[in-house]
Amino acid sequence: MFGIIGWSEVGLGYFITNVALLLFAPTLVTYIALINIITLPFSFWSVWFQYTKAKQWCALCLMVLVLLWVIFAVNCLLGYIQIPELGIQALLTLVMVGSGYVASILGIHILAPSMGTDRTIQALRQSLNSIKADEEVFDTLLKKQTYYDTSDCNSIIRFGNPNSSVQITVLTNPYCNPCSKMHKRIEKLLQKTNNTIGVQYILSSFNEKLESTNKYLIAACLEGNRSTMQIFSDWFEKGKMLKDDYFKGWGLDVEHPDVEMEFQKYEVWRKKSQIRGTPTVLVNGYQLPESYKIEDLEFNVDIK
């Protein structure tokens, strides 16, 4: 907000003030209802921003927007939405209530940085990173994770070095927003490691109606006219919104036996592994430890 105050601070200040006024000054409920009406236009802007600018949906943001409208509905049902009689007293009360919201938001904005012990956090982060960079530590923790055999799913969707000692397998979904973010992170990881790490994708889908997209992506990779990395980067950037219409004019043969064979290979592996969540990251067949991010593999390129 104005490049200064985060919307999270505004939201937290708004709801804290609501609770405080209802607890200690319940007679001001009609003013709280009026303030609620002022917040409603924000919901339209937020939906527009998520859809057109961010191009992804934030579950928490949507829950907050729904809550604003639920408050409005409750106020309507209970008759709290009333225009106070015009006068000095009403104006002063409205200014006082508005000032409470502003003070709460500004207070949170000022206190938030001081509540975080930046220096301590930085030191802890450096210590943790030094531990993560130890290949023996990582290898030991990795071998304690669940193992999934990936030898029978030699995917054609590959990036980086197929002969690397570090082979990452990602169960991904073309319509999954976290998968889209994961692809960008993998792209950056490969750039930082000069493509010394190997990566393969195994495609999944939310339901059968979306399986055709997987076949289109497989066919595009088999076609070989575009780099595999570029195909998926472009898809996650602008293809998701268009779905299968995105591939019109590509001349792809999704009925080709090689496409069907690759598609079935993914299906068999998914059913065998019983992995459902996407994106799921495996390193040499082992699930990536929770304390590690995929970016940490930049320092562990020689594990066995």
C-alpha positions as CSV (number, residue, x, y, z in Angstrom):
1,M,0.0,0.0,0.0
2,F,1.7,3.2,-1.3
3,G,4.9,1.1,-1.4
4,I,5.2,1.5,2.4
5,I,2.6,-0.6,4.3
6,G,2.0,-4.2,3.5
7,W,-1.6,-5.4,2.9
8,S,-1.0,-8.0,5.6
9,E,-0.4,-5.2,8.1
10,V,-3.5,-3.4,6.9
11,G,-5.6,-6.6,7.3
12,L,-4.1,-7.4,10.7
13,G,-4.7,-3.9,12.0
14,Y,-8.3,-3.9,10.7
15,F,-9.3,-7.2,12.4
16,I,-7.5,-6.4,15.6
17,T,-9.3,-3.0,15.8
18,N,-12.6,-4.7,15.1
19,V,-12.1,-7.1,18.0
20,A,-10.9,-4.4,20.4
21,L,-13.9,-2.1,19.6
22,L,-16.4,-4.9,19.9
23,L,-14.9,-5.9,23.3
24,F,-14.5,-2.5,24.9
25,A,-16.9,-0.3,23.0
26,P,-19.7,-2.5,21.6
27,T,-22.0,0.6,21.2
28,L,-19.8,1.6,18.2
29,V,-20.9,-1.5,16.2
30,T,-22.7,0.7,13.7
31,Y,-19.5,2.6,12.9
32,I,-17.6,-0.7,12.6
33,A,-20.3,-1.8,10.1
34,L,-19.8,1.4,8.1
35,I,-16.0,0.9,8.0
36,N,-16.6,-2.7,6.8
37,I,-18.5,-1.3,3.8
38,I,-15.5,0.9,2.9
39,T,-13.3,-2.3,2.8
40,L,-15.5,-4.1,0.3
41,P,-14.2,-2.4,-2.9
42,F,-10.8,-3.9,-2.0
43,S,-12.1,-7.4,-2.6
44,F,-12.8,-6.6,-6.3
45,W,-9.3,-5.1,-6.7
46,S,-7.7,-8.1,-5.0
47,V,-9.5,-10.6,-7.2
48,W,-8.6,-8.6,-10.3
49,F,-4.9,-8.3,-9.2
50,Q,-4.6,-12.1,-8.5
51,Y,-6.3,-13.0,-11.9
52,T,-4.6,-10.5,-14.2
53,K,-1.3,-9.5,-12.5
54,A,-0.2,-12.3,-10.2
55,K,-1.8,-14.9,-12.5
56,Q,-2.3,-17.2,-9.5
57,W,-4.7,-17.5,-6.6
58,C,-3.9,-16.9,-2.9
59,A,-6.1,-19.1,-0.8
60,L,-5.5,-17.0,2.4
61,C,-6.3,-13.8,0.5
62,L,-9.5,-15.2,-0.9
63,M,-10.5,-16.4,2.7
64,V,-10.0,-12.8,4.0
65,L,-12.2,-11.4,1.1
66,V,-14.9,-13.9,1.9
67,L,-14.7,-12.9,5.6
68,L,-15.2,-9.3,4.7
69,W,-18.4,-10.1,2.8
70,V,-19.6,-12.4,5.6
71,I,-19.1,-9.6,8.1
72,F,-21.1,-7.3,5.7
73,A,-23.9,-10.0,5.4
74,V,-24.1,-10.4,9.2
75,N,-24.3,-6.6,9.7
76,C,-27.2,-6.5,7.2
77,L,-29.0,-9.3,8.8
78,L,-28.7,-7.9,12.3
79,G,-29.5,-4.3,11.3
80,Y,-26.2,-2.8,12.3
81,I,-25.8,-0.8,9.0
82,Q,-27.3,2.5,10.0
83,I,-26.5,6.0,9.0
84,P,-25.9,8.0,12.2
85,E,-27.6,11.3,12.6
86,L,-25.5,14.1,11.2
87,G,-23.8,16.2,13.7
88,I,-20.6,17.2,15.5
89,Q,-20.9,14.2,17.8
90,A,-21.3,11.7,15.0
91,L,-18.5,13.2,13.1
92,L,-16.2,13.1,16.1
93,T,-17.1,9.5,16.8
94,L,-16.4,8.5,13.2
95,V,-13.0,10.3,13.3
96,M,-12.2,8.6,16.6
97,V,-13.1,5.1,15.3
98,G,-11.1,5.8,12.0
99,S,-8.2,6.9,14.0
100,G,-8.3,3.7,15.9
101,Y,-7.9,1.7,12.7
102,V,-5.1,4.0,11.5
103,A,-3.2,3.8,14.8
104,S,-3.5,0.0,14.9
105,I,-2.2,-0.4,11.3
106,L,0.7,2.1,11.9
107,G,1.5,0.5,15.2
108,I,1.8,-2.9,13.6
109,H,3.9,-1.5,10.8
110,I,6.3,0.1,13.3
111,L,6.6,-2.8,15.7
112,A,6.9,-5.6,13.1
113,P,10.5,-5.0,12.2
114,S,11.6,-4.5,15.8
115,M,10.0,-7.8,16.8
116,G,12.3,-9.7,14.4
117,T,15.7,-10.1,15.8
118,D,17.4,-9.6,12.4
119,R,21.0,-10.0,13.6
120,T,20.3,-13.3,15.4
121,I,18.3,-14.6,12.5
122,Q,21.0,-13.8,10.1
123,A,23.6,-15.6,12.3
124,L,21.3,-18.7,12.6
125,R,20.7,-18.7,8.9
126,Q,24.4,-18.7,8.2
127,S,25.0,-21.5,10.6
128,L,22.2,-23.5,9.1
129,N,23.4,-22.9,5.5
130,S,26.9,-24.1,6.5
131,I,25.4,-27.3,7.8
132,K,23.2,-27.7,4.7
133,A,26.3,-27.2,2.5
134,D,28.0,-30.2,4.1
135,E,27.5,-33.0,1.5
136,E,28.0,-35.8,4.1
137,V,25.3,-34.3,6.3
138,F,22.9,-34.0,3.4
139,D,23.6,-37.5,2.1
140,T,23.0,-39.0,5.5
141,L,19.7,-37.2,6.0
142,L,18.7,-37.9,2.4
143,K,19.2,-41.7,2.8
144,K,16.8,-41.6,5.8
145,Q,13.9,-40.4,3.6
146,T,11.4,-42.6,1.8
147,Y,12.9,-44.1,-1.3
148,Y,11.0,-44.4,-4.6
149,D,12.5,-46.4,-7.5
150,T,12.8,-44.0,-10.5
151,S,14.8,-46.4,-12.8
152,D,11.7,-47.6,-14.6
153,C,10.5,-44.1,-15.4
154,N,13.2,-42.7,-17.7
155,S,11.3,-39.6,-18.6
156,I,11.8,-37.8,-21.9
157,I,11.2,-34.5,-20.1
158,R,14.7,-33.8,-19.0
159,F,16.9,-30.9,-18.2
160,G,20.5,-30.5,-17.2
161,N,23.1,-33.3,-17.1
162,P,21.5,-36.8,-17.5
163,N,24.9,-38.4,-16.3
164,S,25.1,-36.3,-13.1
165,S,25.5,-38.0,-9.7
166,V,22.6,-35.9,-8.6
167,Q,19.3,-36.8,-10.4
168,I,16.2,-34.8,-9.4
169,T,12.8,-36.3,-10.2
170,V,9.8,-34.0,-9.9
171,L,6.2,-35.2,-10.0
172,T,4.6,-32.1,-11.5
173,N,1.2,-31.0,-12.7
174,P,0.8,-28.6,-15.6
175,Y,-2.1,-26.7,-13.8
176,C,-0.5,-26.6,-10.3
177,N,0.6,-23.1,-9.2
178,P,3.2,-24.4,-6.8
179,C,4.6,-26.6,-9.7
180,S,4.8,-23.4,-11.8
181,K,6.9,-21.8,-9.0
182,M,9.0,-24.9,-8.7
183,H,9.8,-24.9,-12.4
184,K,11.2,-21.4,-12.0
185,R,13.3,-22.4,-9.0
186,I,14.6,-25.4,-11.0
187,E,15.5,-23.2,-13.9
188,K,17.5,-20.9,-11.6
189,L,19.2,-23.9,-9.9
190,L,20.3,-25.2,-13.3
191,Q,21.7,-21.8,-14.2
192,K,23.6,-21.5,-11.0
193,T,25.1,-25.0,-11.3
194,N,25.8,-24.7,-15.1
195,N,23.4,-27.6,-15.8
196,T,25.6,-30.0,-13.8
197,I,22.5,-31.5,-12.1
198,G,20.0,-33.7,-13.9
199,V,16.3,-33.1,-13.7
200,Q,13.4,-35.2,-15.0
201,Y,9.6,-34.4,-14.9
202,I,6.9,-37.0,-14.3
203,L,3.6,-35.5,-15.3
204,S,0.4,-35.8,-13.2
205,S,-3.1,-34.3,-13.4
206,F,-5.9,-33.3,-11.2
207,N,-8.5,-35.3,-13.1
208,E,-9.0,-37.2,-16.4
209,K,-10.3,-34.2,-18.2
210,L,-6.9,-32.5,-17.9
211,E,-4.8,-35.5,-19.0
212,S,-4.9,-34.4,-22.6
213,T,-2.6,-31.5,-21.7
214,N,0.0,-34.0,-20.5
215,K,-0.1,-35.6,-23.9
216,Y,0.3,-32.3,-25.7
217,L,3.4,-31.5,-23.5
218,I,4.9,-34.9,-24.2
219,A,4.2,-34.6,-27.9
220,A,5.9,-31.1,-27.9
221,C,9.0,-32.5,-26.2
222,L,9.1,-35.4,-28.7
223,E,8.8,-33.1,-31.6
224,G,12.1,-31.5,-30.8
225,N,11.5,-28.2,-32.4
226,R,11.7,-26.3,-29.1
227,S,13.9,-26.9,-26.1
228,T,12.2,-28.8,-23.3
229,M,12.9,-26.1,-20.8
230,Q,11.4,-23.4,-23.0
231,I,8.3,-25.5,-23.6
232,F,7.6,-25.7,-19.9
233,S,8.6,-22.2,-19.1
234,D,6.3,-20.8,-21.8
235,W,3.5,-23.2,-20.6
236,F,3.6,-22.1,-17.0
237,E,3.9,-18.5,-18.0
238,K,1.1,-18.2,-20.5
239,G,-0.3,-21.6,-21.4
240,K,-2.2,-22.6,-18.3
241,M,-4.9,-20.0,-18.8
242,L,-5.6,-21.2,-22.4
243,K,-5.4,-24.9,-21.6
244,D,-5.3,-27.2,-24.7
245,D,-6.1,-24.2,-26.9
246,Y,-2.6,-23.1,-26.3
247,F,-1.3,-25.8,-28.6
248,K,-3.4,-25.0,-31.6
249,G,-1.3,-24.5,-34.6
250,W,1.6,-26.6,-33.2
251,G,0.7,-29.6,-35.4
252,L,1.2,-32.0,-32.6
253,D,0.1,-35.7,-32.9
254,V,-1.1,-36.6,-29.4
255,E,-2.3,-40.0,-30.7
256,H,1.2,-41.1,-31.7
257,P,2.2,-44.4,-30.1
258,D,5.4,-42.8,-28.6
259,V,3.2,-40.2,-26.9
260,E,0.8,-42.8,-25.5
261,M,3.7,-45.0,-24.3
262,E,5.3,-42.1,-22.4
263,F,2.0,-41.1,-20.9
264,Q,1.3,-44.6,-19.7
265,K,4.8,-44.8,-18.3
266,Y,4.0,-41.9,-16.0
267,E,0.6,-43.4,-15.0
268,V,2.2,-46.7,-14.1
269,W,4.9,-45.0,-12.0
270,R,2.4,-42.7,-10.2
271,K,0.2,-45.7,-9.3
272,K,3.2,-47.7,-8.1
273,S,4.7,-44.9,-6.0
274,Q,1.3,-43.8,-4.6
275,I,2.6,-40.2,-4.5
276,R,-0.3,-37.7,-4.9
277,G,1.1,-34.3,-3.9
278,T,2.6,-32.0,-6.5
279,P,5.2,-30.9,-6.7
280,T,7.0,-33.8,-5.1
281,V,10.8,-33.6,-5.3
282,L,13.0,-36.7,-5.2
283,V,16.8,-36.7,-5.2
284,N,18.3,-39.9,-6.5
285,G,15.0,-41.5,-5.6
286,Y,14.8,-40.2,-2.1
287,Q,12.3,-37.6,-1.0
288,L,14.0,-34.2,-0.4
289,P,14.3,-33.7,3.4
290,E,11.8,-31.2,4.8
291,S,14.7,-29.0,6.2
292,Y,16.1,-28.6,2.7
293,K,14.9,-26.5,-0.2
294,I,15.7,-27.4,-3.8
295,E,18.0,-24.4,-3.9
296,D,20.2,-26.1,-1.3
297,L,21.3,-28.7,-4.0
298,E,23.5,-26.0,-5.4
299,F,26.0,-26.9,-2.7
300,N,25.5,-30.7,-3.0
301,V,26.3,-31.5,-6.6
302,D,28.6,-34.5,-5.8
303,I,26.5,-36.7,-3.5
304,K,26.4,-40.4,-4.2
